[in-house]
């Protein structure tokens, strides 16, 4: 069946009057009314300027994209902010006219505005002020009722702080001032708002068509995201009871995602990789999420477990981003897991997130999840860190990640299909680490001795300052010192506030600030050294590259198979230890 659209340039009055036949609806999935006082002021001043220039050409206000839903209503996809503001403007103009002596002009324009705002008796033209030509149904927006009351009564509460009331109050003030200062132009202003201000309504034959038009045209304002479109799809697929539940679920998910510094849009993106892994899709070309979810008439969105899975994905990011524990999620109390995840957050791109989400979604309810998840995360960080340190490009791991995603679905101990890393090359690259990898390397090193997470806000501290005096190193060239200052051996995590206090002094001057740190590796360094120079940097270069390599090996670097859990000997109690020692002394064991 061919797609059809109708485009017909109309004046404000002509367009709004169509609401008598097909009421304007701002649907549940739209965003709340959000125009600011600046936007209201600009609209009003533009219309005033147009009036004062005595311009007989039309004034273009923009496009409105809508479609006629199953209840014969005009469901607005794009332009709801503008249409809402025009309704408020006309209601404010009507209130002003109502307060004036009824001249022919007043009577004329009151009649025209009545026709644009309310239903009327077809024979007598009597106005039913309770039946407005627009209704906002935005999810959980208290302003819906306020908007309706403004249109029916023309009044607001004195202490109202919502956008509808504030903008209506601003319109009434602007109108009052203009009518007082320019009484001769005031009626021409109303005439221009109603009949010379032009809108371009684009009416589609379906919601899908309207959304497609919107996403093609829209490059301004509060654009609908892909998640907004998914919300519309899911909502309209449900029955009345399901819709009510879904509204609550979506709002809660949106709020919690925002608090975790994520978004529903991102959750859908992460979830797409899980679905692709289920399909064994190893294609390295990542589809746009709207293109992906629109397959098979958006069938993936209508599955009963979508919201549950999105919430599960969010739980992971609540732990990672907010550094908290979640009730009934024992793994979230495991400091070692959280440390490895913290290391992964400093990986220079987001590719690490997809296998982590997939593994978590697939196995988070399994009995041995905590143990296996830690091993998986360690191996993932080992492989990704080593590959990126040696070859700092996304292409070094892209194919391996897509393969790993599918392997995770097959087994909780998945095969890692990544190219082997030359360990000697890796050690050399660690010493002169690329700037994108420094934080990740420092975290891997720090967590060898750190019992808790590193402080949330820390900076890369140059132990020997980047600005030094040449006289401090008389036997070394400036070039040599400059190079060594940027080696990994001269860098360490340091709390931002303490770093500001320490400034750019030499080691002894900064040592007191170091001792106040909660970074264990910095405390150790401060206690072990009385001074810091080029030899100390060279020695620490070697130690760091050795320690990082040992850690990555322990975590599974250059091993394609998943590390097998080793049997650990039980730790004897103090009483058992005494017995063992006594048996040894007697030569019995």
N, C-alpha and C positions, 0 to 999 in steps of 0.2 A: 504494500500500500504506500503510495507516494506521500512524502511529507509536504505539508502545506503551511504557509504563514501568510498573515495579512498585515500589511503596512499601510497606514492611512493617517496622514498628518492631521492633527486636530488641535483646536484651541483648548485651554484649560476647561472652560465651561462645557464644550462639546464632549470632551473625554469623560469628565466627572459625571455628566448626565447619563452616560451609558450604564452607570451603576444602578439606575432605576430598573433596568432589565437584568443585568448581570452584576450583582453586588461585588465591590472590590474586597478582596480578602488578602490580608497579610498572613501567610500560613505559619504553622507551628514551627517549622524548621528555620524560619528567617531569624535574623539577629534583632535584638531590641532596638528601638528608635534611639539614634545616637547623634543626631545633628547638634552641633555646638552653637553657642550664641554668635560666634564669628561667621558661621555658615548662614545663619538666619539674617544677620546684619548684611552680609554680602548680597543675598538674594533680594532683600528689600531695597538696598541702595541701587542695585542694578536695574530694578524695575522703576525706581524713581528717576534714575538717569535716562532710561529709555523714554519715560513720559515727558521729562523736561526738554528733551531734544526734539520733541514734536515729530517723531519719526513714524511714518505710516507703514514702514516695513514691519514684518513680524519679529518677535523676540523669541529665540529658540531656547527652550528649557532642558532639552535632552530627550533620551529614549526611555520608554517603559516597556519591559518585556513581561508578558503574561500568557496564561493559557486558560481556557474554560474547563473547569474541573467537572466531575460527575454530578455535582449539585448545581450546575449552571452558574457558578461564581467565577469572577475574574481573579485567578490566583496570581498574585504579583511575584515574579521571580527576580526582577531587577527594577529598581526605581522606587522601592518602598519608602526610602528616606525622603525623597523629593515629593512623592505623592502625599505622604503624611504631613509634610510641612505646608503644602498647598492647602490641604484641608484646614489646618490650623490658621493659616493666613486668611482664608475666606471666612472662617468662623469669627475671627477677630474683626474683620471688616464689617460683618453682619452686626456684631455687637455695637460697633461704633454707629452704624446707620440707624440701629434701633433706638439709640439715645438722642438722635437728631430730630428736628422738626420734619414732619413728613412732607417734603416737597415732591415734585414730579420725579426729580433725579433720585431722591432717596427711595421712593416707592419702586422705581424702575429697577435699581440695582439690588434692592432687597429681594425682589421677585427673581432676578437672575441668579442670585446666590442661593436662594431657597431651592431652586431647580437643580443646583449643582451639589447640594449637601444632603438633602432629605427626600424621602418618598412623599409624593403628593397625590391627592385624589385626582383621578383622571378627568373628572367632569368639573369639579369646582376649583381645582388647584390648591385646595386647603392642605397645609403642611402638617405632616406627622413628625414632630421634632424628636420623637423616640426612635424613629426608623432612619438611621443614617445610611449613607450609600457606601460606607467603608467599615470594616471590622478587622481589628488586629487580634490574632490568635497565637501570637508568639509564645513559645513554651515558657511557662512559669514567670511571665512578665507581669508584674502588678500594674504596670502602666497601661495594660489593655483596657482596664476598667476606667482609668483616669482619662484616657483618650476619648472613650465613649461619652463620659460625663461632660467633658469640655464641649464636644460637638452638640450634645443635646441641650445643655444648660448655658454654655458660654461662661461658666464660672470655674474658679480654681480655689484651693485652700491657700490662705495667706502664707503659711509656712511650708508650702510644697517645694520639694527639691528635685522632683523627677524632671526629665527632659521635656516631656509634653507640657507640663505646667510652666516651666521656666521659659520655653520658647513661645508659648502662647502669651505669657505676660510680656515678653520682649516685643512681640508683634503688636500687642495692644498699645504699648508705650510709643512705639515708632509711628503707628497709625495716628494716635492722638496728636503727637507733635506735628506730623505732616499735615493733618487736617486743619490744625490751628494756624500753622505758618503759611500753607499754600491752599487756602480754601477753594480757589478757582481751579486748581489742578487736581484736587482730591478725587473728584468724580471721574476725571480722565484717567487717573491712576487705576481706579477700580475697573473702568472699562478695559484698560490695557491688560490687567491681570486676568480678566475673564475671557477676553476676545482677541487679544493681540499676542499674548504669551502662548507659544506653540509647543506642543509635545509631539513626539513621534512614537505612538504606541505600536508595538510589534506583537501581534497576537498569534500564538502558535497553536497547532492542532493537538498538542499533547505536552505533558510535563517534560518528557525527554527532549522534544524539539526545543522547548523554551529554555531548558538548561543548556543545551548545546549552543543556542544563539547567545545566551548570556555569557558563557565562558569564552566565546569568540569575541564578543564586543567589549566585555568589561575590562577596563584598565584603570579604574579609578575607585575612590570611595572604599566602603567596607565590602570587598569582594567576597562572594561565597567561595569557600574552600571546597576541595574534593570531599572533605568530611561532612560539610553541610549538605552536599548533594547525596552522600550516602545516607545521612540522617533522613532526608526526605524519602529516599527509596525504601528504607526499612520501615519508617513510620507508615507510609501509605500501603504497605504490604500487610499490616496488622489489622486485627479487628479492634473494636472500640476498647475492650478491656486490655488487650495487648498494647494499644497505643498509650493508655494511661500509665502502665507499668514502664514502658519504654522511655517515656518522657522523663520519669524520675531517674531511671538508670543512666540515661545519657547525660543528664545534668550533673549527676554525682560523678560520673566518669570524667566529664569535662573539668569540673572543679578540682578533682584529685590529680588529674594530669597536669593542670596548671600549677598546682602546689608542688609537684615533683619536677617542675621545669621541663615538662614535656607537653604534648598536645595530642588530641584525638587523631589529628592528621598523621602524626608520627606513629602512633600506635597502629593505625591501619597499614602504614608503610612497613613496620617491622613484621606485622602479622602476614603481610603478603609473602615475605620470604619463607615463613613457615608453610604456608599453603603451597608455594612453589616447590619446597622440599618434599612435601607429601606427594606431589605430582612427579617427583624425580626430575624436575626442570633444572638443568645445569647450565643453561644458556647464560653467558657472561653479559649479555645485553639486558639491562634492567628496564622493564616496562614502566611507564607512568602508572601511578596507582589507579587513576580513574579508568585508564584503558584496560588495566588488568581486571579490576572488579566489574567492569561493564560486560565482560564476556558472559555468554549464555544468559543474557538479560538480567545481569546482576545477581545471578543465582547464588554466589558465595555469600552475599549479604543477607540472604533470607534464611540461612541455616540457623537452627535454634541455639547453637553454642557460640555465636559470634560475640555477643556482649560479654559472656563469661570468659572467653579467651582473651578479649581485649583487656578485661580487668586483671586477668592473670599476668599478662605482659606488663601491665602498669605496676603490679606488685614488685616486679623485678627492678624497675626503674625508681620506685619509691625507696627501695633499699640502697641502690647505687647512688642516686642523686641526693637523697636527703640524709643518708648515713644513719638510718634508723633500723630498728628491729620490727618485724611484723608478727603479730600473734598467730600462733599455729604454723609458723614458717621457721622451723628450727635452724635451717641453714642460714637464716638472716642473723643469727646470733654468733655464727662462726667467724671469728675475726680473721682467720687466714683466708677464707673465701672472700671476705670484704676487702682484704688487702690486695689480693690478686685482681679483683674487679677494679679496684682503684688504679692499679697499674695499667689495666686495659683502657681505662678512660683517658690515659695520656697517649694512647696509640694515635698516630697522626691522621687517621681517617676513621669513618664509621663502620668499616667492613667487619670489624670484630663483633659488632652488636648482633649481626644476623645469626651466626651460629650459636651465640649465647642465648638469644631469645628462643631459638628452635629447641636447643637442649633443655632449657627450663620448661617450656611449654610441654614438651614430650614426656619428660621424666620427673617433674617436680613432685608428683604423688607417689613415686616408687619408694620402696622401703630403704634402699641403700643410696638414695639420691645425694645426700650430703657428702658422702665419701667420694662418689663418682663425679659429682659436680666439681669438687675441688681439684681432682686429678685432671678433669677435662679443661678447666680454666687455666691451670698451670701449663698444660701442654699447649693450649691455644696461645697463651702469652709468650711462651718460649719460642714457638714457631714464628708467630707474627713479628715479635720483637727482633729476632735474629734476621729474618728475611728483610725487614725494613731498614735495619741498621746497615746491612750490607748493600742493599739496593733500595734507596728511599723513594720508591714509586708505587702507586696503587697496583700497577700491572704485575708486580712481583708476587702478589698473593691472590689476585682476583679469581683466577681459575681454581686455585686450591680451595678458596672459601666456598665457591658454588658447589664443588664436589663434596666438601665436608658437610655442607648443609644437608645434602641428600643422604650421606653416610650416617648422619646422626639419627635419621628416621629409621634406618635399618638396624642400628645397634646403639646401646648406651655406652659402648666402648668403641667408638667409630675409628675408622682408618683415616689417618691424616696423609693426604697425597700432596705433599709440598716438596719442592726441590731441596736437595741436601745443601746445607750451608758449610762453606769452608771455615773451620774454626779458627785457623790462624788469621785469615782475612777478617773474621768477625772481631777478634781481639784488637787488631789494628784499627778497625773502624770505631770500636768503642772508645779508644783513647782520644780520637779526634771526631767525636760524635757530631753528626748533622744536627743543626739547631732544633729540628722537629722531633728528634729522638731523645734529647737530653733529659727532659722531665721523666720520661718512661724509664730510662736507664737508672736515674737517681732513685726512683721509687723501688725498682727491683732490688737495688743495692740496700736502700734504707730498710726495707722490710725483712732483711736478714737479721736485724737486731731490734727492730721496732715492735713492741708488743701490742700497740694500738694503731689505729689509723693515723697517718700523718696529719698535722694541723690542716684545717680546711684551706686556709689562705697562706700559701708560702711562695717564696720567690727563689729563683736560682741565684744562690750567693756565690760570688767570685771571692774565694778565700784570699788570694792575692788580688788586690783591687785592679780593675781595668785601667784605672789612671794611676800610674806609678811614676816615681822620679827616676830618671836615668842614673842619677848618682847612687841609687840604692843597689844597682847591679853594674858596677863599673867594668866588670870583665865579660859582660854579655852584650850582644847587639840588641838594639831596640826590637828588631824583627824577631829574634829568638824569644825574647821575653813576651812580646805580643802574641806569638803563637802558643806558647806554653800557658799563658793566662786563660786561653780559650779551650785548653784540654779538659777532659772530664775529671782529671785528678785535681783540678782547681775549683771544682763546682760541687755544691752541696745544698740540700734543701734548708731554708731558713724562713721563719715566720716573717710575714710582711712588716708588721709593726716593729719587731725587733730589728729588722734589716734597716728600716728607716733611721732608727736610733743609732745603729752601728755606723751608718754612713759608709764612706769609702776609705776608711783608715786601714792601717796595716794590722797584722794578726794580733799583736799584743794589745793594741788599742781596742779591737773588737772582741777580745776574748771574754770580757765580762758579760757582754751581750750574748755571746754564744752560750755561756753557762746558764742563762735563763731560758734557753730553748727547750721545747718538748720533743725535739728531733734527736733520737738516741745517737745516731751516727755523728751528729754535730757535737753532742756532749762528749762522746768518746774522743773525737778529734781534738777538742779543746783541752781535754785532760791529758792527752798523750803527747802534745807538742807545746813547746815554749816559744817557738818561732815558726815562720812559714816562708819558704823561698822556693827557688826553682828545683832544687834537689827533692824537696818534699813533694812537689807536683809530679816529678818523674816517677818517684817511688809509688805514689798513690795511683798514678796511671796504670802501672803494672798490676798493683793489687786489685784495683777495681775491675780491670779487664779479666783477671783470673777469677775473681769471685762471681762476677756476672756470668761468665761462661760455665763455671761449676754449677751455678743455680739453674741455668737454662738446660744443662745436661740432665741434672736431677729431675727436671720437670718433663723431660722427654724430647729434647731437641735432637733432630736427625734420626728419630725413631718413627717409622711409619705406623707401627702398631700402637694401640692404646696401652699405657703402662698398666701392668697387672699388679693388683694389690698384693704387697708382700706380707707374709705372715709375721707378726711381731711377737717376740717372746714376752710373756707376761712380766710385769715389773714386780719383783719380790717386795713384800712388806718389810719394815724394819726388823721385826721378829725373825722373819724368814732369812733375812740377810745375815743376822747374827748366827743362826744355825749353820748357814752355808759356810761362813768364815770359820766357825769352830770345826766343821767337818774337814775343811781344807787344812787347817792347822794340824789336825790329827792324821792327815794324809789319806783320808777316806774317800775324797773326791778330787 
